[in-house]
Amino acid sequence: MMLICGDENVEVSPEDADPTAWVTEMERRGVRLQGSRLRPVSDATTVRAHGDEVLLSDGPFAETKEQVGGFDIIECADLDEAIEIASKHPVAKFGSIELRPLWEE
C-alpha cells in the first residue's frame, strides 16, 4: 500500500499535484489495483476504546507536519518495483510516499 502524505498547508499548483498521468500509466501496467484521495484532516474523527469508554476526538490520530491525503493499493513483484512506482507519483516531489506491505491472508 502506498500512503500519500503531504502538508495540507503547503501551496502546490494543481498541475504539480495532478496524479492523472501517474494513474493512467500504473493502470496500463496493471500494478494499480485501487486508490483514492482522502478528505482533509479537519474532517477526521479519531476513535479510541478504553475499557467500556469510547473516546472521540476531532482531527488526525497524531500531530504531524504531514498528513495522509490518499492511498493507492499496488501489486508489485518486489520492493524495488514498488519504490520505482512510488517515486513516479507527483506527490513524491513535494511530500512523501510511505510504502507498507499488506498482511497476506
C-alpha positions as CSV (number, residue, x, y, z in Angstrom):
1,M,0.0,0.0,0.0
2,M,1.1,3.5,-0.8
3,L,0.2,6.1,1.8
4,I,0.3,9.5,0.0
5,C,1.5,12.1,2.5
6,G,1.8,15.9,2.4
7,D,1.3,19.1,4.3
8,E,-2.2,20.4,3.6
9,N,-0.9,24.0,4.3
10,V,1.7,23.9,1.5
11,E,0.6,25.6,-1.7
12,V,1.2,23.3,-4.7
13,S,0.0,24.1,-8.2
14,P,-2.8,21.8,-9.5
15,E,-0.6,20.7,-12.3
16,D,2.2,19.6,-9.9
17,A,-0.2,17.6,-7.8
18,D,-2.3,16.0,-10.5
19,P,-2.0,12.2,-10.4
20,T,-3.9,11.6,-13.7
21,A,-0.9,10.7,-15.8
22,W,0.5,8.5,-13.0
23,V,-2.8,6.7,-12.5
24,T,-3.1,6.1,-16.3
25,E,0.4,4.7,-16.5
26,M,0.1,2.4,-13.5
27,E,-3.3,1.1,-14.6
28,R,-1.9,0.4,-18.1
29,R,0.9,-1.5,-16.4
30,G,-1.6,-3.4,-14.3
31,V,0.0,-2.5,-11.0
32,R,-2.5,-0.1,-9.5
33,L,-5.4,-2.0,-8.0
34,Q,-7.3,0.8,-6.2
35,G,-6.8,4.3,-4.8
36,S,-8.4,7.4,-3.7
37,R,-7.9,10.9,-2.2
38,L,-8.9,11.4,1.4
39,R,-10.9,14.3,2.8
40,P,-8.8,16.9,4.8
41,V,-7.7,16.2,8.3
42,S,-10.3,18.7,9.5
43,D,-12.9,16.1,8.6
44,A,-11.2,13.3,10.5
45,T,-12.5,11.7,13.7
46,T,-10.2,9.6,15.9
47,V,-11.7,6.7,17.9
48,R,-10.1,5.2,21.0
49,A,-11.7,2.5,23.1
50,H,-10.5,2.2,26.7
51,G,-12.4,-0.4,28.6
52,D,-16.1,0.4,28.2
53,E,-15.4,4.0,27.3
54,V,-15.3,5.2,23.7
55,L,-13.3,8.4,23.3
56,L,-13.7,10.6,20.2
57,S,-11.6,13.5,19.1
58,D,-11.7,15.7,16.0
59,G,-8.7,15.6,13.7
60,P,-6.0,13.1,12.8
61,F,-4.6,10.4,15.2
62,A,-1.3,12.3,15.6
63,E,0.0,15.8,15.5
64,T,2.4,15.8,12.5
65,K,3.6,18.2,9.8
66,E,2.4,15.8,7.0
67,Q,-1.0,14.2,6.8
68,V,-2.1,11.1,4.8
69,G,-4.0,12.6,1.9
70,G,-4.7,9.5,-0.1
71,F,-3.8,5.9,-0.8
72,D,-3.1,3.5,-3.6
73,I,-3.0,-0.3,-3.4
74,I,-0.4,-1.6,-5.8
75,E,0.7,-5.1,-6.7
76,C,4.4,-5.4,-7.4
77,A,7.0,-8.1,-8.0
78,D,9.2,-6.8,-5.2
79,L,10.2,-3.7,-3.1
80,D,12.3,-2.3,-6.0
81,E,9.3,-2.2,-8.3
82,A,7.2,-0.6,-5.5
83,I,9.9,2.1,-5.0
84,E,10.1,2.8,-8.7
85,I,6.3,3.2,-8.9
86,A,6.1,5.4,-5.8
87,S,9.0,7.6,-7.0
88,K,6.9,8.5,-10.1
89,H,3.9,9.7,-8.1
90,P,3.7,13.5,-8.3
91,V,3.3,13.9,-4.6
92,A,6.8,12.4,-4.1
93,K,8.2,15.7,-5.4
94,F,6.9,17.8,-2.6
95,G,5.5,15.3,0.0
96,S,6.3,11.7,0.8
97,I,5.0,8.2,-0.1
98,E,5.1,5.6,2.6
99,L,5.2,2.0,1.2
100,R,3.8,-0.6,3.5
101,P,3.1,-4.3,2.7
102,L,-0.3,-5.7,3.4
103,W,-0.7,-8.8,5.6
104,E,-1.3,-11.7,3.4
105,E,-4.3,-13.8,4.4
